[in-house]
Amino acid sequence: MSDQLSPRNISAPITRQYSNFAGVDFLNDPTKVALNRSPDSKNIYKNYVSGGECIETRPGTIKLNNLEQRINGIYFYEINKKYVVIIHSGINLYKCNNITDSIEDCELLYDNMNNSKTSFFVFASKLYILDGINYLVYDGITLSNVLNNSYVPTTTISRSPSGGGELYEDINLLNPKRINQFCADGESIDYYLDAEDIDETIVEVKANGDILVENTDFVVDRKKGKVTFNQIISAPDLDGNDNVYITFSKTVENYLERISKCTISQVFDNRVFFSGNKDYPNAVFHSRLENPTYVSDLDYYQDGLDNNKIKSMCVGNNLLWVFKESNQQNSTIFYHTPTIDSENGKIYPSAQGNVSLGCYSECINFNDDIVFISRYGLEAISGNITSEQVLSHRSSLVDLKMTNEIGFENCLLAEWRGYLLCVIRTKIYLADSRQVYNGIKGKEYEWYYWTDISEDNSNISAIREYKDELYIGLENGTLIKLGGTNDSGKAIEAYWTTPKDTFKYENKYKSINKRGAVVNVKTIPNGKIKIAKKTDKENWNLLSEFSISGFDFSNIDFSNFDFSTSEHNYVILPAKTKKIIYMSLKFYSDELDKSFGIYSANLEAFIGGYVKR
């Protein structure tokens, strides 16, 4: 009788409380998972907007509209205290007054976009757009190509008609035009520019305040870079003052494409940094101070000598971080520090980090934590930022599942309500900034796992948070938003399982007390929870289902209604079971518009005799 749960073998019961839930654990065996984590859960999270004390069903998805082609980018552009939504869909760029506008209601701004991921940034109240082909700017009224409206530098000043002078501004990669300033000598008619073989475009001249016209007041020898005036231009009234301004164009091969082919942009230190040009995989370019339309042909840095391309950039700790794809020989992380140079003013020299693990997709500054996706999961830079960076892992609990997802190499990163979202096709892994623990190599996040974030099983291709709301673009052109209690009319399958609990004794039988099972559930309008158990003797077996509705007439189902007004409901669980080795509970919902939430669950088990095979 030693293996039976007889009265003489029963000691004081062991009480289990599953509470203070902390996320999933896809790493450890279900018998080794902490009681506040789940070895198998989906579509559950902590809703910190309503307190974050319990776990509950994720928000549903609401279909907003369909723009027919892949959504490559979404941006909420605010101007004059209003906003418009800029959406890159396929090769088209739209302006919509509301995110819910249909394609017929949106204004087509441009129809020659690159059908790939878009990079947006706002500078001086204007929206700039990069897609790997175009560099565009939108001011709320007009969309234009930056290359056609960029800054024209004055490359030479105090120049005499025969040449010389003082170098003043660098050539602008974004504009073939340049200005030469001359000080007329009152004798010469030939003025030599600082470039030969200039373009056939019209040369513009202003002399002593008068506008002169080519082929009327002067002729141009473009081969020699010489302007010949019909009449001598008088010297300036003040000796040494420039009084002749000549504007001409000199196209340098591939200069314009150095920026227009970039796919990555980052605003830092009142400048814009560009990268991702496949022809210059190591290059980081930057604009001049407070001017995204002026990129000097000398303002660039080479981050490494290999051909491993730059994957992403972000800002943190007053540094610009640059992450490159994997390289077995060299470091793959670089950083740029603002530095004052006596000759060149503010510069951003490139420094090589000591981390060689490459970036798979993107990096992001997540609440001052510089993180990036590697082939092993989510990594972070810690330690001495500028000398001895230490690579810390942040995703041990979900690596086994996340890194084996199809499409993991294209993982998108975004922030939403304190979560870091790692988006892979139709799935989202959520790192919780408010729940961390000390792992083997330092701080790690607790994680949640969502699935079926889609419409017609189309993959996520763009994601944008705006004023605490999350908007998602799909490859089929559909725009959806998180919200509601169903996925565009479909039920959300959400569940949370407890670990395989052996109640501290793997080698002994247990009996679950029929009076010791209580579940503290959240009162949710129209809510419902189902509870099942699993033991070594049986697979999931439904124990009970409960209405957890509060007193709220909105969207209410009176067949699933009680008059509770408390935030909590305590339900008794008929979990009585004899002679088992382990037990797991499953809290779930699989019905339309039936969400649930759990604060805690309690079980009592009596320990019996030793297990026999």
N, C-alpha and C positions, 0 to 999 in steps of 0.2 A: 504493500500500500504506500510505499515511500514516494511513488511517482504520482500519487493522487492528491488532490487538493482537499484533504480531509481536515477537520477542525484542529487536530493536533499539529498539523503542518503549517497552518495559517498563522502568520505573525501580523504585526501592524501593517496596514495597507500603505502602499507607495502612491503618493499623489503626484500626478503630472499636470503641470499647467503650461499650455502652449500660449504664449503671450509675448508682448513686445516684439512683434514680428519684424524680421530684418531682411527678408529677401530670399532668393533661391540659392541652392547649392547644387550645381551640376557636376561638381568635382568629386565629392566623396561618396562612398557607398551609402545607400539610404539608411543603414543602421548606424552610421557614424555622423550623420548630419545633426547639427545643433537643433534643439527643440524649437527655437524661434525661427528657423529657416525651413524651406521646403525643398525636398529632392525632386519634386515634379510640380510645377505650377505654370499657368499661363494666363495672360490677360488679367493680371492682378497687380495692384500697386498701392502705395500710400498716398492718399489725397490730402496734401498738406493745406490746401485751400480750406478744407473743413476740419482742420486740426491735426491730421496725420497720426491719430492714435490707433487706427485699425487698418487692416488691409481690406481692399474692396475691388469690385469689378472696375476695369478701366473704362474711360469714356468710349462711347461708340464713335462711328464715323458718319458724317453728314455729307452727302454729295452736293456740291455747289454748282458746278457746271462742267461742260466738256468743250475744250478748244481743239479737239480732233487730232492734234499731233502731240508728240512727247513734250511734257513740261520740263524745260531745262533750267528754269529759274523763276522765282517769285520775289518781288520786292514791294514793300509798302512805302511809297515815296510821299513824305509829308512836305507840303509847301503851302504857305499862306493859311496856316492853321487848319488845313484840310489834307486829306490823303487821296492818292490814286494808287491803283495796283498795277504795277508793271509786270507783265507775264511774258516770258520767252517760251513760245510753243513751236516746236519744229524749226522752220526757217523764219517764222513770223514773230514780231515784237508787238504786243498789244498794250494799250492803256485802257484800263477798266475803272470806272468811277466807283464800283463796288466789287468786292470779291465774288459776289453772286451773279454778276453780269454774264449773260450768255455771249457767245462769240459774235452774235449779231449786234449786241449792245456795246461791244468794245471797239475802240478805235485802233485800226491798224497803223502803227507808227513806222514800221520797217518790214520789208519782206525778203531780205537777203542776209538773214542771220546764219551763223554756223550752228548746225543741229547738234550741239554738245553743251555741256554744263556752262552756265553763265557766272561771271564774277561781277558783283555790284559793289559800288561804294559811293558815299555822298561826300562831297567836298565843297565848301562855300555855298551850300544850299542847292547845288546842282548834282544830279545823279549821273554817274559814269558807269558804262557798261562795257565789259570785255568778254569776247566769246571765242577767241583764237583766230578770228578773221577781222573783226571790226573793233574799233575803239570809239564808242559813241558817247554823247552827252545829251541830257534832257533837262530842260529848265522849267518844266511844267507846261510849256506851250509848244516849244520847238525841239525836235530831235535833230541832231546834226552829227556829222563825223568830226571827231576831234582833230583829225589830220588836216581838215580843211579850215579849221578855225583856231589854230594853235598859235602860240606866242612866236613872234618874229624877233629873233635876237639881233642885236647890233654887234657884229663880230669884230669890227675895227673902228677905232675913233682916232681923231687927230692925224688923219692920213693925208699926206701930200698928194698932189695929182700923180706923181710918179711912183707912189707906193709908200711902203713903210707904215708908220703910225703905231698905235698901241692896241694890242689884243684886248678886247673888252669882254665879250660874252661868247660862250661856246655855241657851236652849231646845235640846233634843235633837231633831234631825231624825228620829230613829228611834223616838221615843216621844212621844205627845201629853201624857203625864202630866208634871206639875211640882209642886213643893212650895213653899208659902209659909210662912215662919216668922214668928210674931207674938209680940210681948211684951204680954201682957194688961195692961190698965190697972185691972182690978178694978171697972169701972163699965159698960163697953159690952157689948151682946149682939150687935151687928151688926159683922161683920168683912168688909172689902172685899178681894177678891183682886186680883192684878195683871193680870187679864184679864176681859173681859166675854164674853158669848155662849159660855159654856163648854159642854162636851159633856154629854150626858144620863147618862153613866156615873156610878156611885156616887162620891160625895165622901167621902174618909176623913179623920177628925180624931183627933188625939191631943192631949189637954190635961192638963197637970200629971201626965203618965204614964198617964192613963186613956184608953181607946179609947172614942170616942163614935160613936153610930150615927145615920145620916141618917134623918130623919122620926120619930125617937124622941127624940134629944137636940138635934137642930137641923134646920132646913129650909134649902133653898138656892134663891135667886133666880138662876137661870142666866143670864138676860138681863142682869142688872146685875152678875153676878159677886159676889154677896153671900151670906154665911153668917150665919144668925140663930140664936143659941143660946137654948134654953128658960130657961137660968139664966146669971147673970153668972159669968164665969170669973175666979177670983181671980188677983191679980198674982203674979209669981214671988217666991220667997223672996229671991233676990239681984236687986237692982235692975238692969234692963237685960238680963237673961237671957231668951231666947226660951223660952216654955213652951206655945205652941199651934202645932201643925204640921198644916197642911191640904194634903191631896193631892187634886188634881183634874186633869181632862183638858181640853185646848184643842187641837182639831185645826186645823191650818193646811193649807189645800189644797196638795197636791203635795209637802209636806215629806217624807213617808215615801218617795215615789217618787224623790226626788232621789238616794237611795242604792240603793234596790232595783232601779232601772233601769240602774245602772252595770254595765259588763261588764269593766272593767279594775281591778285592785287591785295595790298595791305597798306592802310594808312598808318604812318608812324612818324612822330616828331614833325608834324605839319608838312610832311611830304608823302608822296605815294610811291610805294615800291612795287615793282612788276617782276614776274617770273613766269615759268611754264612755257616758254617758247621752245618748241621742239628742235629748232635749229641752233639754239644756244642753251643746251640743257643745264649748264652750270651757272648761267648768268642771272644776276639780280640787278635790275636797273632801278633808278629812282628819279623822281621829278625834282625840280628846283623848289625852294621854299614857297609853300602856299600857292603852287601853280601846277596843277596836274597836266597842263597843256605844254609844259616845257620840260623836256628830258634831254639833258646834255649828252652829247656823244661820248663824253668822258666820265659820266656818272654811272658807272656800273662796276660790279665786283664779280670775280670768279670764285665760286664756292666749290673748291676741289678741282682737280685736273682730270678726273675720269669723265666718262660719258654717262654716269648714273644721273638721271634727271632729278631736278627739284620737284617734289610732290606737293609741298604745302608750306605756308608761312603763317606765323602768328606773333603777337606781341605780348611780352610779359617781363616783369622786373626791369623795365626801361631798356629792354633789348628787343631786337628783331630776330626771331628764331626761324631758321631755315632747315627744313627736313628733306632729305634726299632718299631715293629708293635704295634698296639693299645693295651693299658692296662688301665683298668678303675681305678686301684688303685695307680700305681706308675708313676713316670716320665718316658718318653720314649726317651728322648734325653740326650746323654752323650757327654762329650768332654775330650780330652786328651791333656795335656800341657807338652811340653818338660821341664824336671826338672833335675837339677844336684843333685845327691845323693852322700854323702861322701863315702859310701861303694860300691854302685852298679854303680856309674857313671851316665850316662844319662838314665833316666827312664821316663815313660809316665803314671803317675797316672790317674785313671779314676775319673772324677767328674760328679755328677748327676745334670742335669739341672732342671729347674722348669717348664718345659713344659710337659704336660701329653697327648697331642694329638699325636696319633701314626702315623707312616709313612706307607702309603699304598703300595708304590712301590719303588721310588728312590728319592735320593737327588742329588743336583748339586750345584757347585759354579758358579752362573750366574753373571759374571761381578762384583765379590765381594759381591754378594747378596746370602747368604746361604738359599736355598729354597728346599722344599720337597713336595711331593704329599701326602696329607691326604685325608680322605674320603670326605672332604668338598671342596677340590680344591688345589690350590697352596698356600703354607704357607712359611713364611720367618722368620728367627731369627734376631731380632734387639734388641735395648736397650743395656744395659751393658752386654757385651758378656759373661763374666766369672762369673757374680753373679746374675743379675736380667734380664734374657732373656725375651724379650717380643715377643709374637707370633703375627706377622702381616700377614694379608691376602693379596694376590696379584692377585686374579682372580675373583673378584666379578662380573665382567661384563659377564663372560662366565660360571659361576658355574652351573647355572640351566640346561644348556645343557651338559656341559662337564662331570659333576659328575654322570649324568644319562646314559652315554654311556655304552653299553655292553662292558665289558672288561676294564673298567676304572681302576680296581684294578691292572692291568698289564701295566699301562701307562709307556711308555719309555720317557726319557728325553735326549735331545741333544741340542747343540748350533749350529747355522748357521747364519752367516752374521748379528750378533747382535740380533738375535731372539732366544728365548728359545722355543724349539719345544716340545709340549706335544703330544705324538704319541699314538693313541688309534685305534687299528685295521687298518682301511683304512683312518682314519681321523687324521688331525693334527691341534692343537690349537697353535697359535703363539703369545707369549708374546713379545712385542717390547720394548727393553731396551732404545730406544731413545724417547719413548713416555710414560710418566708417569703422574699421577695426584694424588692429595691428597684425599684419601678415608676416610671413617669413622675411620679406624684404621691405618692410615698412608699411605705411598706410595703404589700405585697400578699401574699395567701395563695396557696399551691398548693392545687389542687382535685382531687377525684375525683368520679366520676359513677356513680350506681347507678340501675338501672331494675327494674321488675317487683316492687316491694315492695308486695305486695297478696295478696289472696285472692279469686278469681273476678273479677279486674280491678276491684275496688272501690277507690275513692280513699281515701287517708289523711285522717282527720279529727281525730285526736288523737295525741299522742306524749308519752312520759314516760320519762325515764331514772331508774333506781333501782338503787343499789349496782352501778354499772358495767354494768347490763343495760338494753337498750332495748326498751320495750313500745310497741306501735303499735295504735291503734284505727282501724277502717275505717268507711266510711259504711254498709256493709251490716250493721253490728253485730258484726263479727268482731274478736276480739283476737288479735294475733300477737306473736311475740317473735323478735328476731334470735338465730340459733343454728343449729348443725348445718351440713350440707353439701348441703342441697337446699331448695327452696321448697315446703314441705308436700307432698313427694313428687314434685315436678317438678325437672328438671335446671336448674341455674343456668347461663345462657349468660354467660360471662365472657371478656373478651379484652383484650389490650394490643397496640397496634401501634406500631412505631417510626416515626419520620419518614420521608418520602421522601428517602433519603440519597443525595446525589450525590457524596459523598466529596470535597468541596471543589471539584469540577470539574463545573460544569453543562454545559460545552461539550465534554466528552471522554467517550469510551467507557470502561467499566470491565470488569474481569474479576474475579470473586470466586474467591479461592483455595480450592481444595477442602479444604485442610488447616487453614485459618485460622478456621473457624467453630465456636465452642464456646459452649455455653449452660450457665450455672451455675444450677441449679434447686434449689428447696427440697424437702427430704425431707418428705413429707406422707403420713400413713397413708391408704392406698387412693388416693393421688394419681395424676394422669395429666395430661400436657401434650401438646398438639398444636402444631406449628409450621408455619406456611405462609409463603410469600414472595410478593411482588408486585413487578413491575418494569414498565418502560415497554412491555415486550413481552407481558406476560401479567397476568391478574388473579390473585387469590389461588390459590395452588397448594400443596397439602399436601406438605410435605417429609418430615416424620417425626412419629411420636408415641411418647412414652416413658412407661413406668411410673416414677413418682417416689415409690413407696411406701416407708415406713420399716418397721421391724420392730415392728409393733403389731397384736395380734390382735383389737382392738375394731373391729367393722364392717368386717372385711377381706374383700377379694375376691381369692381365691387365683389367679384367672386374670390378675390385674393386680398381681402381687406379686414383689418382689425382696427380698434379705436385707440391704439397705443399712441401716446404723445411723448413718451420718453425717448431719449436718444439711444437707449439700450433696451434690448429684450433678452431675457434669460430663458432659455429653452432647455428642457430636460431631454437628454439623449438616451434612448433605449439601447445602450451599448453592452448589455450583459453578455459575457462570453466566457466559456470555460476552457481550461487546459489548452492555452495557446502559448506560442513562443514570442510572437510580436504582434503588434497592432498598429495600423495606420488609419488615420481618418482623412476623409476627403470632403471638403466643403466646395460646393459647386452650384452653378446655374447654367442651364442650357435652353431656357425658354425665352421667348421674345419679351423684351422690356422688363425682365426680372433680374435686377441687379442684387448684389448682396455685399455685406461687409461683416468682418469678424474682429472683435476686440480680444477675445481669449476663448480657450476651451479647456476643460478640466476632466481628467479621468482618475479613477482610483483602481489600483490593481493589488490583489493579494498574491503573494509569492508562494508557490507550491513546491512539489518535489522536483527531482532532477529529470531532465529530458532523456528519454530513451528512444533509440532508433528501432 
